[in-house]
Amino acid sequence: MMILASASPRRQELLRGLGVDFTVCTADIDEHMDASLPPEREVERVARAKAAAIAATASPEDIILAADTIVVCGEVLGKPKSEADAARMLRMLSGRWHEVMTGLCVRRGARVESLVSRSRLRFRTLSDREIAAYIATGEPMDKAGAYGIQGRAGAFCERLEGDYFSVMGLPVCSLAVLLRRFGVTVLGESGEE
């Protein structure tokens, strides 16, 4: 059985798009990151910790998929704690380049493989009015960096270098390759195991 260690509707939608059957089981872990360590190392560590938490109660034959996404713009921007925090993040991203990192982990029993997908984005300059209107939609409140590229914030992004789906929270191409290494059939292509 495939287990997705995420309640994210975006991750669920992307995984369904690969034609993979799965169940959802969320991991209750401390996602706090050590600011003194490289963010790519920390986002991968959190993805691995989510997979390990689910593996503790799963069958050794279950395949567990876990991911974590962060936005980095001088500091790591997780999910906003309040509307004021969301506004602070969006002002920080306005008119600047930033990086989105998604840690991805696939686990079956003791076998664990993980990676980090990195993308760079540039937002155009945003007005305070736009930021307030976007926050009023509620959309930014459950998303790293206070925005969802697949939603209304798509109007903010001038340029993207990297994997669009990774910015959404699940690097689909990298995931397909990784799942096949675990013997999972993705879009009709059988796995390697």
PyMOL CGO cylinders between C-alpha atoms (Angstrom):
from pymol import cmd
from pymol.cgo import CYLINDER

trace = [
    CYLINDER, 0.00, 0.00, 0.00, 1.15, 3.56, -0.72, 0.3, 1, 1, 1, 1, 1, 1,
    CYLINDER, 1.15, 3.56, -0.72, 0.79, 6.06, 2.13, 0.3, 1, 1, 1, 1, 1, 1,
    CYLINDER, 0.79, 6.06, 2.13, 1.00, 9.80, 1.57, 0.3, 1, 1, 1, 1, 1, 1,
    CYLINDER, 1.00, 9.80, 1.57, 2.17, 11.46, 4.79, 0.3, 1, 1, 1, 1, 1, 1,
    CYLINDER, 2.17, 11.46, 4.79, 0.42, 14.73, 4.01, 0.3, 1, 1, 1, 1, 1, 1,
    CYLINDER, 0.42, 14.73, 4.01, -3.03, 16.26, 4.33, 0.3, 1, 1, 1, 1, 1, 1,
    CYLINDER, -3.03, 16.26, 4.33, -2.19, 18.74, 1.54, 0.3, 1, 1, 1, 1, 1, 1,
    CYLINDER, -2.19, 18.74, 1.54, -4.91, 18.70, -1.12, 0.3, 1, 1, 1, 1, 1, 1,
    CYLINDER, -4.91, 18.70, -1.12, -2.32, 19.90, -3.65, 0.3, 1, 1, 1, 1, 1, 1,
    CYLINDER, -2.32, 19.90, -3.65, -0.01, 16.94, -2.99, 0.3, 1, 1, 1, 1, 1, 1,
    CYLINDER, -0.01, 16.94, -2.99, -2.96, 14.55, -3.13, 0.3, 1, 1, 1, 1, 1, 1,
    CYLINDER, -2.96, 14.55, -3.13, -4.08, 15.98, -6.48, 0.3, 1, 1, 1, 1, 1, 1,
    CYLINDER, -4.08, 15.98, -6.48, -0.58, 15.73, -7.97, 0.3, 1, 1, 1, 1, 1, 1,
    CYLINDER, -0.58, 15.73, -7.97, -0.10, 12.14, -6.76, 0.3, 1, 1, 1, 1, 1, 1,
    CYLINDER, -0.10, 12.14, -6.76, -3.52, 11.14, -8.15, 0.3, 1, 1, 1, 1, 1, 1,
    CYLINDER, -3.52, 11.14, -8.15, -2.41, 12.62, -11.48, 0.3, 1, 1, 1, 1, 1, 1,
    CYLINDER, -2.41, 12.62, -11.48, 0.36, 10.02, -11.66, 0.3, 1, 1, 1, 1, 1, 1,
    CYLINDER, 0.36, 10.02, -11.66, -2.23, 7.25, -11.48, 0.3, 1, 1, 1, 1, 1, 1,
    CYLINDER, -2.23, 7.25, -11.48, -1.01, 6.01, -8.09, 0.3, 1, 1, 1, 1, 1, 1,
    CYLINDER, -1.01, 6.01, -8.09, -3.46, 4.64, -5.51, 0.3, 1, 1, 1, 1, 1, 1,
    CYLINDER, -3.46, 4.64, -5.51, -2.74, 5.80, -1.98, 0.3, 1, 1, 1, 1, 1, 1,
    CYLINDER, -2.74, 5.80, -1.98, -4.14, 6.49, 1.45, 0.3, 1, 1, 1, 1, 1, 1,
    CYLINDER, -4.14, 6.49, 1.45, -3.45, 9.58, 3.54, 0.3, 1, 1, 1, 1, 1, 1,
    CYLINDER, -3.45, 9.58, 3.54, -1.94, 9.42, 7.00, 0.3, 1, 1, 1, 1, 1, 1,
    CYLINDER, -1.94, 9.42, 7.00, -0.53, 12.61, 8.45, 0.3, 1, 1, 1, 1, 1, 1,
    CYLINDER, -0.53, 12.61, 8.45, 2.61, 12.66, 10.54, 0.3, 1, 1, 1, 1, 1, 1,
    CYLINDER, 2.61, 12.66, 10.54, 2.52, 14.53, 13.83, 0.3, 1, 1, 1, 1, 1, 1,
    CYLINDER, 2.52, 14.53, 13.83, 6.12, 15.69, 14.19, 0.3, 1, 1, 1, 1, 1, 1,
    CYLINDER, 6.12, 15.69, 14.19, 7.98, 18.79, 15.26, 0.3, 1, 1, 1, 1, 1, 1,
    CYLINDER, 7.98, 18.79, 15.26, 8.70, 20.60, 11.98, 0.3, 1, 1, 1, 1, 1, 1,
    CYLINDER, 8.70, 20.60, 11.98, 10.88, 23.26, 13.59, 0.3, 1, 1, 1, 1, 1, 1,
    CYLINDER, 10.88, 23.26, 13.59, 14.03, 23.89, 11.56, 0.3, 1, 1, 1, 1, 1, 1,
    CYLINDER, 14.03, 23.89, 11.56, 17.44, 24.81, 12.90, 0.3, 1, 1, 1, 1, 1, 1,
    CYLINDER, 17.44, 24.81, 12.90, 18.23, 28.21, 11.35, 0.3, 1, 1, 1, 1, 1, 1,
    CYLINDER, 18.23, 28.21, 11.35, 21.96, 27.60, 11.80, 0.3, 1, 1, 1, 1, 1, 1,
    CYLINDER, 21.96, 27.60, 11.80, 21.88, 24.67, 9.36, 0.3, 1, 1, 1, 1, 1, 1,
    CYLINDER, 21.88, 24.67, 9.36, 21.52, 24.83, 5.55, 0.3, 1, 1, 1, 1, 1, 1,
    CYLINDER, 21.52, 24.83, 5.55, 17.80, 25.03, 4.66, 0.3, 1, 1, 1, 1, 1, 1,
    CYLINDER, 17.80, 25.03, 4.66, 18.09, 22.28, 2.01, 0.3, 1, 1, 1, 1, 1, 1,
    CYLINDER, 18.09, 22.28, 2.01, 19.43, 19.92, 4.67, 0.3, 1, 1, 1, 1, 1, 1,
    CYLINDER, 19.43, 19.92, 4.67, 16.65, 20.85, 7.09, 0.3, 1, 1, 1, 1, 1, 1,
    CYLINDER, 16.65, 20.85, 7.09, 13.78, 20.48, 4.58, 0.3, 1, 1, 1, 1, 1, 1,
    CYLINDER, 13.78, 20.48, 4.58, 15.09, 17.02, 3.64, 0.3, 1, 1, 1, 1, 1, 1,
    CYLINDER, 15.09, 17.02, 3.64, 15.43, 16.09, 7.32, 0.3, 1, 1, 1, 1, 1, 1,
    CYLINDER, 15.43, 16.09, 7.32, 11.81, 17.09, 8.00, 0.3, 1, 1, 1, 1, 1, 1,
    CYLINDER, 11.81, 17.09, 8.00, 10.56, 15.04, 5.02, 0.3, 1, 1, 1, 1, 1, 1,
    CYLINDER, 10.56, 15.04, 5.02, 12.53, 12.02, 6.29, 0.3, 1, 1, 1, 1, 1, 1,
    CYLINDER, 12.53, 12.02, 6.29, 11.17, 12.53, 9.82, 0.3, 1, 1, 1, 1, 1, 1,
    CYLINDER, 11.17, 12.53, 9.82, 7.60, 12.56, 8.51, 0.3, 1, 1, 1, 1, 1, 1,
    CYLINDER, 7.60, 12.56, 8.51, 8.22, 9.27, 6.67, 0.3, 1, 1, 1, 1, 1, 1,
    CYLINDER, 8.22, 9.27, 6.67, 9.83, 7.74, 9.77, 0.3, 1, 1, 1, 1, 1, 1,
    CYLINDER, 9.83, 7.74, 9.77, 6.87, 8.73, 11.95, 0.3, 1, 1, 1, 1, 1, 1,
    CYLINDER, 6.87, 8.73, 11.95, 4.43, 6.97, 9.61, 0.3, 1, 1, 1, 1, 1, 1,
    CYLINDER, 4.43, 6.97, 9.61, 6.75, 3.95, 9.20, 0.3, 1, 1, 1, 1, 1, 1,
    CYLINDER, 6.75, 3.95, 9.20, 6.65, 3.37, 12.96, 0.3, 1, 1, 1, 1, 1, 1,
    CYLINDER, 6.65, 3.37, 12.96, 3.06, 2.09, 12.66, 0.3, 1, 1, 1, 1, 1, 1,
    CYLINDER, 3.06, 2.09, 12.66, 2.97, 0.98, 9.00, 0.3, 1, 1, 1, 1, 1, 1,
    CYLINDER, 2.97, 0.98, 9.00, 3.62, -2.45, 7.53, 0.3, 1, 1, 1, 1, 1, 1,
    CYLINDER, 3.62, -2.45, 7.53, 7.22, -2.98, 6.36, 0.3, 1, 1, 1, 1, 1, 1,
    CYLINDER, 7.22, -2.98, 6.36, 5.81, -3.50, 2.86, 0.3, 1, 1, 1, 1, 1, 1,
    CYLINDER, 5.81, -3.50, 2.86, 4.03, -0.16, 2.75, 0.3, 1, 1, 1, 1, 1, 1,
    CYLINDER, 4.03, -0.16, 2.75, 5.59, 2.58, 0.63, 0.3, 1, 1, 1, 1, 1, 1,
    CYLINDER, 5.59, 2.58, 0.63, 5.54, 5.90, 2.43, 0.3, 1, 1, 1, 1, 1, 1,
    CYLINDER, 5.54, 5.90, 2.43, 5.81, 9.22, 0.63, 0.3, 1, 1, 1, 1, 1, 1,
    CYLINDER, 5.81, 9.22, 0.63, 6.55, 12.37, 2.62, 0.3, 1, 1, 1, 1, 1, 1,
    CYLINDER, 6.55, 12.37, 2.62, 7.39, 15.91, 1.56, 0.3, 1, 1, 1, 1, 1, 1,
    CYLINDER, 7.39, 15.91, 1.56, 8.06, 19.30, 3.07, 0.3, 1, 1, 1, 1, 1, 1,
    CYLINDER, 8.06, 19.30, 3.07, 8.24, 22.66, 1.31, 0.3, 1, 1, 1, 1, 1, 1,
    CYLINDER, 8.24, 22.66, 1.31, 9.88, 25.90, 2.39, 0.3, 1, 1, 1, 1, 1, 1,
    CYLINDER, 9.88, 25.90, 2.39, 10.46, 29.30, 0.86, 0.3, 1, 1, 1, 1, 1, 1,
    CYLINDER, 10.46, 29.30, 0.86, 13.85, 30.94, 1.38, 0.3, 1, 1, 1, 1, 1, 1,
    CYLINDER, 13.85, 30.94, 1.38, 14.37, 34.69, 0.98, 0.3, 1, 1, 1, 1, 1, 1,
    CYLINDER, 14.37, 34.69, 0.98, 17.13, 35.69, 3.35, 0.3, 1, 1, 1, 1, 1, 1,
    CYLINDER, 17.13, 35.69, 3.35, 15.40, 33.49, 5.94, 0.3, 1, 1, 1, 1, 1, 1,
    CYLINDER, 15.40, 33.49, 5.94, 13.24, 30.38, 5.87, 0.3, 1, 1, 1, 1, 1, 1,
    CYLINDER, 13.24, 30.38, 5.87, 9.58, 31.29, 5.40, 0.3, 1, 1, 1, 1, 1, 1,
    CYLINDER, 9.58, 31.29, 5.40, 7.23, 28.59, 6.57, 0.3, 1, 1, 1, 1, 1, 1,
    CYLINDER, 7.23, 28.59, 6.57, 3.46, 28.90, 6.88, 0.3, 1, 1, 1, 1, 1, 1,
    CYLINDER, 3.46, 28.90, 6.88, 2.38, 32.29, 8.23, 0.3, 1, 1, 1, 1, 1, 1,
    CYLINDER, 2.38, 32.29, 8.23, 1.29, 32.40, 11.86, 0.3, 1, 1, 1, 1, 1, 1,
    CYLINDER, 1.29, 32.40, 11.86, -1.12, 35.31, 11.29, 0.3, 1, 1, 1, 1, 1, 1,
    CYLINDER, -1.12, 35.31, 11.29, -2.34, 37.69, 8.60, 0.3, 1, 1, 1, 1, 1, 1,
    CYLINDER, -2.34, 37.69, 8.60, 0.31, 40.20, 9.72, 0.3, 1, 1, 1, 1, 1, 1,
    CYLINDER, 0.31, 40.20, 9.72, 2.98, 37.51, 9.30, 0.3, 1, 1, 1, 1, 1, 1,
    CYLINDER, 2.98, 37.51, 9.30, 1.63, 36.70, 5.81, 0.3, 1, 1, 1, 1, 1, 1,
    CYLINDER, 1.63, 36.70, 5.81, 1.83, 40.39, 4.87, 0.3, 1, 1, 1, 1, 1, 1,
    CYLINDER, 1.83, 40.39, 4.87, 5.42, 40.57, 6.18, 0.3, 1, 1, 1, 1, 1, 1,
    CYLINDER, 5.42, 40.57, 6.18, 6.39, 37.56, 4.04, 0.3, 1, 1, 1, 1, 1, 1,
    CYLINDER, 6.39, 37.56, 4.04, 4.72, 38.88, 0.89, 0.3, 1, 1, 1, 1, 1, 1,
    CYLINDER, 4.72, 38.88, 0.89, 6.37, 42.29, 1.31, 0.3, 1, 1, 1, 1, 1, 1,
    CYLINDER, 6.37, 42.29, 1.31, 9.69, 40.47, 1.70, 0.3, 1, 1, 1, 1, 1, 1,
    CYLINDER, 9.69, 40.47, 1.70, 9.11, 38.55, -1.57, 0.3, 1, 1, 1, 1, 1, 1,
    CYLINDER, 9.11, 38.55, -1.57, 7.87, 41.61, -3.49, 0.3, 1, 1, 1, 1, 1, 1,
    CYLINDER, 7.87, 41.61, -3.49, 10.17, 42.54, -6.38, 0.3, 1, 1, 1, 1, 1, 1,
    CYLINDER, 10.17, 42.54, -6.38, 12.74, 39.92, -5.40, 0.3, 1, 1, 1, 1, 1, 1,
    CYLINDER, 12.74, 39.92, -5.40, 14.07, 36.52, -6.29, 0.3, 1, 1, 1, 1, 1, 1,
    CYLINDER, 14.07, 36.52, -6.29, 13.53, 33.73, -3.78, 0.3, 1, 1, 1, 1, 1, 1,
    CYLINDER, 13.53, 33.73, -3.78, 14.02, 29.99, -3.64, 0.3, 1, 1, 1, 1, 1, 1,
    CYLINDER, 14.02, 29.99, -3.64, 11.49, 27.24, -3.00, 0.3, 1, 1, 1, 1, 1, 1,
    CYLINDER, 11.49, 27.24, -3.00, 12.82, 23.93, -1.69, 0.3, 1, 1, 1, 1, 1, 1,
    CYLINDER, 12.82, 23.93, -1.69, 10.82, 20.75, -1.42, 0.3, 1, 1, 1, 1, 1, 1,
    CYLINDER, 10.82, 20.75, -1.42, 12.27, 17.82, 0.48, 0.3, 1, 1, 1, 1, 1, 1,
    CYLINDER, 12.27, 17.82, 0.48, 10.95, 14.49, -0.78, 0.3, 1, 1, 1, 1, 1, 1,
    CYLINDER, 10.95, 14.49, -0.78, 11.30, 11.12, 0.94, 0.3, 1, 1, 1, 1, 1, 1,
    CYLINDER, 11.30, 11.12, 0.94, 10.15, 7.64, -0.12, 0.3, 1, 1, 1, 1, 1, 1,
    CYLINDER, 10.15, 7.64, -0.12, 10.46, 4.82, 2.37, 0.3, 1, 1, 1, 1, 1, 1,
    CYLINDER, 10.46, 4.82, 2.37, 9.69, 1.09, 2.47, 0.3, 1, 1, 1, 1, 1, 1,
    CYLINDER, 9.69, 1.09, 2.47, 10.79, -0.70, 5.61, 0.3, 1, 1, 1, 1, 1, 1,
    CYLINDER, 10.79, -0.70, 5.61, 14.46, 0.18, 6.24, 0.3, 1, 1, 1, 1, 1, 1,
    CYLINDER, 14.46, 0.18, 6.24, 15.02, 1.43, 2.69, 0.3, 1, 1, 1, 1, 1, 1,
    CYLINDER, 15.02, 1.43, 2.69, 14.89, 5.23, 2.54, 0.3, 1, 1, 1, 1, 1, 1,
    CYLINDER, 14.89, 5.23, 2.54, 15.64, 7.55, -0.38, 0.3, 1, 1, 1, 1, 1, 1,
    CYLINDER, 15.64, 7.55, -0.38, 15.29, 11.30, -0.30, 0.3, 1, 1, 1, 1, 1, 1,
    CYLINDER, 15.29, 11.30, -0.30, 16.13, 14.39, -2.32, 0.3, 1, 1, 1, 1, 1, 1,
    CYLINDER, 16.13, 14.39, -2.32, 15.61, 18.12, -2.42, 0.3, 1, 1, 1, 1, 1, 1,
    CYLINDER, 15.61, 18.12, -2.42, 14.09, 19.90, -5.41, 0.3, 1, 1, 1, 1, 1, 1,
    CYLINDER, 14.09, 19.90, -5.41, 15.07, 23.57, -5.71, 0.3, 1, 1, 1, 1, 1, 1,
    CYLINDER, 15.07, 23.57, -5.71, 13.36, 26.26, -7.80, 0.3, 1, 1, 1, 1, 1, 1,
    CYLINDER, 13.36, 26.26, -7.80, 13.96, 30.01, -8.10, 0.3, 1, 1, 1, 1, 1, 1,
    CYLINDER, 13.96, 30.01, -8.10, 11.14, 32.52, -8.55, 0.3, 1, 1, 1, 1, 1, 1,
    CYLINDER, 11.14, 32.52, -8.55, 10.92, 36.25, -8.96, 0.3, 1, 1, 1, 1, 1, 1,
    CYLINDER, 10.92, 36.25, -8.96, 7.86, 38.16, -7.86, 0.3, 1, 1, 1, 1, 1, 1,
    CYLINDER, 7.86, 38.16, -7.86, 7.00, 41.47, -9.46, 0.3, 1, 1, 1, 1, 1, 1,
    CYLINDER, 7.00, 41.47, -9.46, 6.66, 44.43, -7.10, 0.3, 1, 1, 1, 1, 1, 1,
    CYLINDER, 6.66, 44.43, -7.10, 3.43, 44.09, -5.11, 0.3, 1, 1, 1, 1, 1, 1,
    CYLINDER, 3.43, 44.09, -5.11, 1.39, 46.95, -3.72, 0.3, 1, 1, 1, 1, 1, 1,
    CYLINDER, 1.39, 46.95, -3.72, 0.16, 46.94, -0.13, 0.3, 1, 1, 1, 1, 1, 1,
    CYLINDER, 0.16, 46.94, -0.13, -3.36, 46.89, -1.53, 0.3, 1, 1, 1, 1, 1, 1,
    CYLINDER, -3.36, 46.89, -1.53, -2.68, 43.73, -3.57, 0.3, 1, 1, 1, 1, 1, 1,
    CYLINDER, -2.68, 43.73, -3.57, -1.10, 42.05, -0.56, 0.3, 1, 1, 1, 1, 1, 1,
    CYLINDER, -1.10, 42.05, -0.56, -4.11, 42.92, 1.64, 0.3, 1, 1, 1, 1, 1, 1,
    CYLINDER, -4.11, 42.92, 1.64, -6.58, 41.71, -1.01, 0.3, 1, 1, 1, 1, 1, 1,
    CYLINDER, -6.58, 41.71, -1.01, -4.69, 38.44, -1.43, 0.3, 1, 1, 1, 1, 1, 1,
    CYLINDER, -4.69, 38.44, -1.43, -4.55, 37.83, 2.32, 0.3, 1, 1, 1, 1, 1, 1,
    CYLINDER, -4.55, 37.83, 2.32, -8.30, 38.56, 2.55, 0.3, 1, 1, 1, 1, 1, 1,
    CYLINDER, -8.30, 38.56, 2.55, -8.93, 35.50, 0.31, 0.3, 1, 1, 1, 1, 1, 1,
    CYLINDER, -8.93, 35.50, 0.31, -7.46, 33.25, 3.01, 0.3, 1, 1, 1, 1, 1, 1,
    CYLINDER, -7.46, 33.25, 3.01, -5.36, 31.48, 0.40, 0.3, 1, 1, 1, 1, 1, 1,
    CYLINDER, -5.36, 31.48, 0.40, -1.91, 32.26, 1.83, 0.3, 1, 1, 1, 1, 1, 1,
    CYLINDER, -1.91, 32.26, 1.83, -2.57, 31.08, 5.37, 0.3, 1, 1, 1, 1, 1, 1,
    CYLINDER, -2.57, 31.08, 5.37, -1.69, 27.38, 4.94, 0.3, 1, 1, 1, 1, 1, 1,
    CYLINDER, -1.69, 27.38, 4.94, 1.18, 27.76, 2.50, 0.3, 1, 1, 1, 1, 1, 1,
    CYLINDER, 1.18, 27.76, 2.50, 4.93, 28.16, 2.92, 0.3, 1, 1, 1, 1, 1, 1,
    CYLINDER, 4.93, 28.16, 2.92, 5.97, 31.73, 2.10, 0.3, 1, 1, 1, 1, 1, 1,
    CYLINDER, 5.97, 31.73, 2.10, 2.31, 32.81, 2.34, 0.3, 1, 1, 1, 1, 1, 1,
    CYLINDER, 2.31, 32.81, 2.34, 1.47, 32.02, -1.27, 0.3, 1, 1, 1, 1, 1, 1,
    CYLINDER, 1.47, 32.02, -1.27, 0.28, 29.28, -3.61, 0.3, 1, 1, 1, 1, 1, 1,
    CYLINDER, 0.28, 29.28, -3.61, 1.71, 29.53, -7.13, 0.3, 1, 1, 1, 1, 1, 1,
    CYLINDER, 1.71, 29.53, -7.13, -1.24, 27.49, -8.47, 0.3, 1, 1, 1, 1, 1, 1,
    CYLINDER, -1.24, 27.49, -8.47, -3.76, 30.00, -7.12, 0.3, 1, 1, 1, 1, 1, 1,
    CYLINDER, -3.76, 30.00, -7.12, -4.20, 33.74, -7.20, 0.3, 1, 1, 1, 1, 1, 1,
    CYLINDER, -4.20, 33.74, -7.20, -0.50, 34.31, -6.43, 0.3, 1, 1, 1, 1, 1, 1,
    CYLINDER, -0.50, 34.31, -6.43, 0.29, 33.06, -9.93, 0.3, 1, 1, 1, 1, 1, 1,
    CYLINDER, 0.29, 33.06, -9.93, -0.37, 36.70, -10.86, 0.3, 1, 1, 1, 1, 1, 1,
    CYLINDER, -0.37, 36.70, -10.86, 2.68, 37.71, -8.77, 0.3, 1, 1, 1, 1, 1, 1,
    CYLINDER, 2.68, 37.71, -8.77, 5.28, 35.45, -10.38, 0.3, 1, 1, 1, 1, 1, 1,
    CYLINDER, 5.28, 35.45, -10.38, 7.30, 37.13, -13.16, 0.3, 1, 1, 1, 1, 1, 1,
    CYLINDER, 7.30, 37.13, -13.16, 9.76, 34.29, -13.63, 0.3, 1, 1, 1, 1, 1, 1,
    CYLINDER, 9.76, 34.29, -13.63, 10.24, 30.68, -12.55, 0.3, 1, 1, 1, 1, 1, 1,
    CYLINDER, 10.24, 30.68, -12.55, 13.41, 28.62, -12.93, 0.3, 1, 1, 1, 1, 1, 1,
    CYLINDER, 13.41, 28.62, -12.93, 12.92, 25.01, -11.94, 0.3, 1, 1, 1, 1, 1, 1,
    CYLINDER, 12.92, 25.01, -11.94, 9.99, 22.69, -11.27, 0.3, 1, 1, 1, 1, 1, 1,
    CYLINDER, 9.99, 22.69, -11.27, 6.55, 24.34, -11.08, 0.3, 1, 1, 1, 1, 1, 1,
    CYLINDER, 6.55, 24.34, -11.08, 5.10, 21.28, -9.34, 0.3, 1, 1, 1, 1, 1, 1,
    CYLINDER, 5.10, 21.28, -9.34, 7.84, 21.38, -6.71, 0.3, 1, 1, 1, 1, 1, 1,
    CYLINDER, 7.84, 21.38, -6.71, 6.74, 24.94, -5.92, 0.3, 1, 1, 1, 1, 1, 1,
    CYLINDER, 6.74, 24.94, -5.92, 3.24, 23.49, -5.43, 0.3, 1, 1, 1, 1, 1, 1,
    CYLINDER, 3.24, 23.49, -5.43, 4.73, 21.02, -2.94, 0.3, 1, 1, 1, 1, 1, 1,
    CYLINDER, 4.73, 21.02, -2.94, 5.52, 17.82, -4.86, 0.3, 1, 1, 1, 1, 1, 1,
    CYLINDER, 5.52, 17.82, -4.86, 8.23, 17.56, -7.57, 0.3, 1, 1, 1, 1, 1, 1,
    CYLINDER, 8.23, 17.56, -7.57, 6.29, 15.24, -9.87, 0.3, 1, 1, 1, 1, 1, 1,
    CYLINDER, 6.29, 15.24, -9.87, 9.10, 14.28, -12.29, 0.3, 1, 1, 1, 1, 1, 1,
    CYLINDER, 9.10, 14.28, -12.29, 11.58, 13.46, -9.51, 0.3, 1, 1, 1, 1, 1, 1,
    CYLINDER, 11.58, 13.46, -9.51, 8.84, 11.64, -7.62, 0.3, 1, 1, 1, 1, 1, 1,
    CYLINDER, 8.84, 11.64, -7.62, 7.95, 9.43, -10.61, 0.3, 1, 1, 1, 1, 1, 1,
    CYLINDER, 7.95, 9.43, -10.61, 11.59, 8.36, -10.98, 0.3, 1, 1, 1, 1, 1, 1,
    CYLINDER, 11.59, 8.36, -10.98, 11.92, 7.70, -7.25, 0.3, 1, 1, 1, 1, 1, 1,
    CYLINDER, 11.92, 7.70, -7.25, 8.69, 5.69, -7.01, 0.3, 1, 1, 1, 1, 1, 1,
    CYLINDER, 8.69, 5.69, -7.01, 9.73, 3.50, -9.95, 0.3, 1, 1, 1, 1, 1, 1,
    CYLINDER, 9.73, 3.50, -9.95, 12.96, 2.68, -8.09, 0.3, 1, 1, 1, 1, 1, 1,
    CYLINDER, 12.96, 2.68, -8.09, 10.69, 1.31, -5.35, 0.3, 1, 1, 1, 1, 1, 1,
    CYLINDER, 10.69, 1.31, -5.35, 8.81, -0.86, -7.84, 0.3, 1, 1, 1, 1, 1, 1,
    CYLINDER, 8.81, -0.86, -7.84, 5.77, 1.38, -8.19, 0.3, 1, 1, 1, 1, 1, 1,
    CYLINDER, 5.77, 1.38, -8.19, 4.06, 1.59, -11.59, 0.3, 1, 1, 1, 1, 1, 1,
    CYLINDER, 4.06, 1.59, -11.59, 3.66, 5.23, -12.58, 0.3, 1, 1, 1, 1, 1, 1,
    CYLINDER, 3.66, 5.23, -12.58, 1.62, 6.13, -15.67, 0.3, 1, 1, 1, 1, 1, 1,
    CYLINDER, 1.62, 6.13, -15.67, 1.81, 2.57, -16.95, 0.3, 1, 1, 1, 1, 1, 1,
    CYLINDER, 1.81, 2.57, -16.95, 5.59, 2.32, -16.65, 0.3, 1, 1, 1, 1, 1, 1,
    CYLINDER, 5.59, 2.32, -16.65, 6.52, -0.49, -14.28, 0.3, 1, 1, 1, 1, 1, 1,
    CYLINDER, 6.52, -0.49, -14.28, 9.01, -0.01, -11.50, 0.3, 1, 1, 1, 1, 1, 1,
    CYLINDER, 9.01, -0.01, -11.50, 12.53, -1.41, -11.24, 0.3, 1, 1, 1, 1, 1, 1,
    CYLINDER, 12.53, -1.41, -11.24, 12.20, -3.66, -8.20, 0.3, 1, 1, 1, 1, 1, 1,
]
cmd.load_cgo(trace, "trace")
